[in-house]
Amino acid sequence: MKHTQDIFFTGSVKIKVTGHHPELFFDLCAREGITVWNVIKINETQCVGNVRLSDISAIKRLRRQTIYKLSFLSRKGFPFLIQRVLRKKPFVAGLFLSVLFVMFLSNIVWDIEVENVPPEVEAKIIEKLDEYGIRPGAIKFTIGTPSDIQQRLLDDLPELLWVGVTEKGTTYQLEAVEKTIVEEPEQSGPRNLVAAKKGVIVDMFVAKGLPLVEVNDLVTPGQVLVSGNLNENQGEGEQEDDEEKQNKPKNYVAAEGEVIAETWYEVETTVPIKANYQTLTGESETKFKLQIGKVKIPIWGFKKVEYEHVYKEIKSKPLYFLHWTLPISFVEEQWNEQAPFNEKRSREKAREEAVKQATKQLQSELGKDAEIAFQKVLHERIESGKVKLTLYFKAKEDITKIQPISQGD
């Protein structure tokens, strides 16, 4: 039985042997290594049995060495089933087209679901998805991956804190979290505005509170700029005795305002004298392929790419059949031409690049409201093919910070 376990897939044939003592022919087959089974003797001159389809040629050669006659009664197994199906060409064509049609429908976006957001934000998300070409009826492998969609939504809709995109069969499910703008609560108690850093005051605006400094004053960190105590003694007017001070009602407010001061910074930066990098020329070729396992079959873009330096981007989208993911992917390859760029900077050019880098770095630290101006190079040296500089900057920025007032007895 072990020799006939896979007989359905390889195929079998029932043969009839006619001649004197026909069972001897099957015995001869067995001695030649040919598997036979279900041998039945019908009468003195006829005997039937089953053999493998793959052994038919060997049996025919063996018969030519004997006086027996062979006839084939029936055929069974997968190879004969395929033959019968292929003979029915309309059926095969219909089956093939049906499979293609189901695959096509399985790779179309049928529905988009947006959850956990207010209706107005949902409408904005649907509108953006429509701009990206993601809508019911769109072909799935022509749109981006879920991570690409997520990033584009976050870039285009600043009111979103997080977006999750899940591809479930023919449905795209989106979950989003809207940003919650937390307004800083009003300070319930009185407060001063003090200097957060050293600087020279160039401008100031006080909405509430008593200013204790003026323009062109040099202030140090922690110095009170605007007091929340409106009874603060400025050193002017008549001296009050202790009893009058004690009986005078205290008047405190939460100081508000801006104090713009000129501050100073030293920034160290390093710029290589030689710069080697690749730039895109703008020339590109697009190829489309169908990937089955590890084999890629070109379906568009057969022209050979002759760029000397290439940067290749590959996007792969799996194909689906109903809810199953097939081991077949639609691959888009973008071949971009690159050109090497080699530059040897002069000291002046390196200094200019250093100023740009340092200004950008300082601006990110101080915030977009600060005004930064480059002053001069404090120190410059060349080490290991790099220019190392210490740069001096001046900035104009709001230096205030809040200091609560403790109202003791």
Secondary structure, 3 states (H helix, E strand, C coil): CHHHCCHHHHCEEEEEEECCCCHHHHHHHHHCCCCEEEEEECCCCEEEEEEEHHHHHHHHHHHCCCCCEEEEEEEECHHHHHHHHHHCHHHHHHHHHHHHHHHHHHCECCEEEEECCCHHHHHHHHHHHHHCCCCCCCEHHHCCCHHHHHHHHHHHCCCEEEEEEEEECCEEEEEEEECCCCCCCCCCCCEEEEECCCEEEEEEEEEECEECCCCCCEECCCCEEEECECCCCCCCCCCCCHHHHHHCCCCECECEEEEEEEEEEEEEEEEECEEEEEEEEEEEEEEEEEEECCEEEEEECCCCCCCCCEEEEEEEEEEEECCEEEEEEEEEEEEEEEEEEEEECCHHHHHHHHHHHHHHHHHHHHCCCCEEEEEEEEEEEEECCEEEEEEEEEEEEECEEEEECCCCC
